Amino acid sequence: MAFQPHEKEVSEFVAARRIGEWISFTRNGVEVNGTIFKIMDNSVIVEISPEDAKEIGAASNMTVISHKKYTPIES
């Protein structure tokens, strides 16, 4: 017996996000800009520069950010 996945409601903010979109967030007191690599239910995976990764103490240039902790950068 297989369970059917249930659809979750997505907020307008999350629905408006796109892969490759630039966002800004603060980590360890440092403001960082990056691009959305993957969109998940509660967060996004963001690609940042190796320099920013080193400055904020991230293990790689990919990091996870909650939808509540970033702002889109207008182009």
Order of alpha helices (4+ residues) and beta strands (2+ residues): alpha-beta-beta-beta-alpha-beta-beta
